[in-house]
């Protein structure tokens, strides 16, 4: 890979990792706030009409599920972003593929395509190859 191409991938990886980290911080604040709301609701549950308490409980549960989903997405994005950090290390290709599939799964599902990695006995890795020329676009 040309140096400029590597520099671009490192730059985009660093920006993506930084944004993923910032989003995880946002999700952490929302998670703690929803936990506080849940605690307050439990303390005051008898003071509320049952239908209101039920709606609030369902809403808080929905927020917490979305927080968990967001954490999984940003964690996957962060791991994917860090794949460009060290080009000369062996790469866990199955890990990279799993992160890529996780991050692109929605695109495939909208097209009616289910994609997954099958288990195999021999796990491949990609090692540094010094004599390979990759043509640039």
C-alpha positions in Angstrom: 0.0 0.0 0.0 1.4 3.4 -0.8 2.4 5.6 2.1 -0.3 8.2 1.3 -3.0 5.5 1.1 -1.8 4.2 4.5 -1.7 7.7 5.9 -5.3 8.2 4.8 -6.5 5.0 6.3 -4.7 5.8 9.6 -6.2 9.3 9.6 -9.8 7.9 9.0 -9.2 5.2 11.5 -8.2 7.7 14.2 -11.1 10.0 13.4 -13.5 7.1 13.4 -12.1 5.7 16.7 -12.3 9.2 18.3 -16.0 9.7 17.2 -16.9 6.2 18.4 -15.2 6.9 21.8 -17.1 10.2 22.1 -20.4 8.5 21.2 -19.7 5.8 23.9 -19.3 8.7 26.4 -22.7 10.1 25.4 -24.2 6.6 25.7 -22.7 6.2 29.2 -24.3 9.5 30.4 -27.7 8.4 28.9 -27.3 5.0 30.5 -26.6 6.5 34.0 -29.5 9.0 33.6 -31.9 6.2 32.6 -30.8 4.2 35.6 -31.5 7.2 37.8 -34.9 7.6 36.2 -35.6 3.9 36.8 -34.6 4.3 40.5 -36.9 7.4 40.9 -39.7 5.6 39.2 -39.4 2.6 41.5 -39.4 4.8 44.6 -42.5 6.7 43.4 -44.3 3.9 41.6 -47.2 3.8 44.1 -47.7 7.6 43.8 -48.3 7.3 40.0 -51.4 5.9 38.2 -50.6 2.3 37.1 -50.9 3.1 33.4 -48.4 6.0 33.7 -46.0 3.9 35.7 -46.2 1.1 33.1 -45.6 3.5 30.2 -42.6 5.0 32.0 -41.2 1.5 32.8 -41.5 0.4 29.2 -40.0 3.7 27.9 -37.0 3.4 30.2 -36.6 -0.3 29.2 -36.7 0.7 25.5 -34.0 3.4 26.1 -31.8 0.9 27.9 -32.1 -1.6 25.1 -31.1 1.1 22.6 -28.2 2.1 24.7 -26.9 -1.5 24.7 -27.4 -1.6 20.9 -25.5 1.7 20.6 -22.6 0.4 22.7 -22.3 -2.7 20.6 -22.3 -0.6 17.4 -19.8 1.9 18.6 -17.6 -0.9 20.1 -17.6 -2.6 16.7 -16.9 0.6 14.9 -14.1 1.4 17.3 -12.5 -2.0 16.8 -12.9 -1.7 13.0 -11.3 1.8 13.1 -8.2 0.4 14.9 -7.5 -2.2 12.2 -5.4 0.4 10.4 -3.3 1.2 13.5 -0.5 -1.3 12.8 -0.1 -2.4 9.2 2.9 -4.7 9.9 1.2 -6.9 12.5 -0.6 -10.1 11.8 -4.3 -9.5 11.4 -7.1 -11.6 12.9 -9.0 -11.8 9.6 -12.0 -13.6 11.3 -12.2 -10.7 13.8 -12.1 -8.1 11.1 -14.7 -10.0 9.1 -17.0 -10.3 12.1 -16.7 -6.6 12.8 -17.3 -5.8 9.1 -20.3 -8.0 8.9 -21.7 -6.6 12.2 -21.3 -3.0 10.9 -22.7 -3.8 7.4 -25.4 -6.3 8.4 -28.2 -3.8 8.2 -27.3 -2.9 4.6 -27.3 -6.5 3.6 -30.6 -7.3 5.4 -32.3 -4.4 3.6 -31.4 -6.2 0.4 -32.7 -9.5 1.7 -29.2 -11.0 2.1 -28.2 -12.8 5.3 -24.4 -13.0 5.6 -22.4 -14.8 8.3 -19.1 -16.5 8.8 -19.1 -20.3 9.2 -16.9 -21.9 11.8 -13.7 -23.5 10.4 -10.9 -25.6 11.9 -8.0 -23.5 10.5 -8.2 -19.8 11.2 -6.5 -17.8 8.4 -4.4 -14.7 9.2 -2.9 -12.1 6.9 0.8 -11.5 7.3 3.0 -8.8 6.0 4.0 -9.3 2.4 6.9 -7.1 1.4 6.8 -7.8 -2.4 3.2 -7.1 -3.2 2.2 -4.0 -5.2 -1.4 -2.9 -4.7 -2.5 -0.7 -7.5 -3.9 2.7 -6.4 -7.2 3.9 -7.8 
